[in-house]
């Protein structure tokens, strides 16, 4: 199997049993830097996590014969799991010493690592806490830029920031899978601009009634299996002139 889903019905996120369950299972670790003083804004952390997923998907080490290519393929052949943990101080410095990529937002830093087996986390990542990723926006986010993709969150779900970061990462990955190689390259060259916003209830119904990529959570943590969490509105990527965004 390649780095894209086999068929539309073969969702790596759905809760129902799937042939993907028979494959070796991996998880993509993401570590958010959350210091005691000056934690990142919630929306910026979500956007930075989504971009981190795209950065590793688009990295040359994840393609062809690259050093991460095989494990990236193995991960995408099974369930697509992402786990967000937090680090500060010495924990963050130890995480930065491991192979991976750090992506920086306005206030957030997220480091993404090549997938690891479910029971094979590096010790410096395994000891990090999953809880404690509750973040807030000091001010309501501005309206999303209509010229960039938007990952819309379900307004009816209450997710921790860590859970929402994983879900927006899923949404970004689904958007990536929808694109041609040319569109992927343009998005990558532009720095993967995107926005994360919570949809209004009526807007959410419209978003989920079309053919946009929709994440349905497998229900491993926090929310019920099959819950719709994120819609990826990647349509701006197909508009003329996107490749010129910087």
Residue pairs with C-beta under 8 A, 6 or more apart in sequence:
1 73
1 76
1 77
2 73
3 57
3 62
3 63
3 72
3 73
3 76
4 76
4 177
5 11
5 12
5 76
5 177
10 18
10 19
10 20
11 18
11 216
12 18
12 20
12 76
12 78
12 79
12 80
13 79
13 80
13 170
13 215
13 216
13 217
13 218
14 216
14 218
14 226
15 216
15 217
15 218
15 219
15 225
15 226
18 79
20 77
20 78
20 79
21 78
21 79
23 74
23 77
23 78
24 74
24 78
24 117
25 78
25 79
25 81
25 117
25 118
26 71
26 74
26 75
26 78
26 81
26 115
26 116
26 117
26 118
27 75
27 81
27 82
27 83
27 115
27 116
27 117
27 118
27 121
28 53
28 56
28 75
28 80
28 81
28 82
28 83
28 112
28 113
28 114
28 115
28 169
29 82
29 83
29 85
29 112
29 113
29 115
29 116
29 121
29 125
30 49
30 52
30 53
30 82
30 83
30 84
30 85
30 110
30 111
30 112
30 113
30 165
30 166
30 169
31 84
31 85
31 86
31 87
31 92
31 95
31 110
31 111
31 113
31 125
31 128
32 40
32 45
32 49
32 84
32 85
32 86
32 87
32 108
32 109
32 110
32 133
32 161
32 162
32 165
33 40
33 86
33 87
33 88
33 92
33 108
33 109
33 110
33 111
34 40
34 86
34 87
34 88
34 132
34 133
34 135
35 88
35 89
36 88
38 107
39 135
40 48
40 105
40 107
40 108
40 109
40 135
41 106
41 107
41 108
41 135
41 136
41 137
41 138
42 135
42 136
42 137
42 161
42 164
43 137
43 141
43 196
43 197
44 105
44 106
44 107
44 108
45 105
45 107
45 108
45 110
45 135
45 161
45 165
46 151
46 161
46 164
46 165
46 168
46 196
47 105
47 108
47 168
47 194
47 195
47 196
48 103
48 104
48 105
48 108
48 109
48 110
49 84
49 108
49 110
49 165
49 166
49 168
49 169
50 151
50 165
50 168
50 169
50 171
50 172
50 194
50 196
51 103
51 105
51 172
51 191
51 192
51 194
52 101
52 103
52 110
52 111
52 112
52 169
53 82
53 112
53 169
53 172
53 173
54 172
54 173
54 176
54 187
54 188
54 192
54 194
55 101
55 103
55 112
55 192
56 62
56 68
56 72
56 100
56 101
56 112
56 114
57 72
57 173
57 176
58 176
58 184
58 187
58 188
58 192
59 66
59 68
59 101
60 66
61 67
61 68
61 69
62 68
62 69
62 72
62 114
63 69
68 114
71 114
71 115
71 116
72 114
72 115
74 115
75 115
79 218
80 170
80 173
81 118
81 220
82 166
82 169
82 170
83 130
83 166
84 130
84 133
84 162
84 163
84 165
84 166
85 125
85 128
85 129
85 130
85 133
85 162
86 128
86 129
86 130
86 132
86 133
86 162
87 94
87 95
87 128
91 124
91 127
91 128
92 109
94 124
95 111
95 124
95 125
95 128
96 102
96 111
97 124
98 113
98 122
98 124
98 125
99 113
99 114
100 111
100 112
100 113
100 114
101 111
101 112
102 109
102 110
102 111
103 109
103 110
103 111
103 112
110 165
113 125
116 122
116 125
130 162
131 160
131 162
133 160
133 161
133 162
133 165
134 160
134 161
135 161
141 197
143 197
144 150
144 195
144 197
145 193
145 195
146 236
147 236
147 239
147 242
147 245
148 193
148 194
148 195
148 236
148 245
149 175
149 187
149 193
149 194
149 195
149 232
149 233
149 234
149 235
149 236
149 237
150 194
150 195
150 196
150 197
150 233
151 168
151 171
151 172
151 175
151 194
151 195
151 196
151 197
151 230
151 231
151 232
151 233
152 197
152 198
152 199
152 203
152 204
152 207
152 230
152 231
152 232
152 233
153 159
153 164
153 167
153 168
153 196
153 197
153 198
153 199
153 229
153 230
154 198
154 199
154 204
154 227
154 228
154 229
154 230
155 198
155 199
155 200
155 201
155 204
156 201
156 204
157 223
157 227
157 229
159 167
159 222
159 223
159 229
160 222
163 221
163 222
163 223
167 215
167 217
167 229
167 230
168 196
168 230
170 215
170 229
170 230
171 213
171 215
171 229
171 230
171 231
171 232
172 192
172 194
172 232
174 213
174 214
174 215
174 232
175 213
175 232
175 234
175 237
176 184
176 187
177 213
178 213
178 232
178 234
179 187
179 234
179 237
183 237
183 238
183 242
186 237
186 242
186 243
187 193
187 237
187 242
189 243
190 242
190 243
190 245
190 246
191 246
193 245
199 207
199 231
204 231
207 231
207 233
208 214
208 228
208 231
212 231
212 232
212 233
212 234
212 235
213 231
213 232
213 234
214 228
214 230
214 231
214 232
215 228
215 229
215 230
215 231
215 232
216 226
216 227
216 228
216 229
217 223
217 224
217 225
217 226
217 227
217 228
217 229
218 225
219 225
219 226
219 227
223 229
236 242
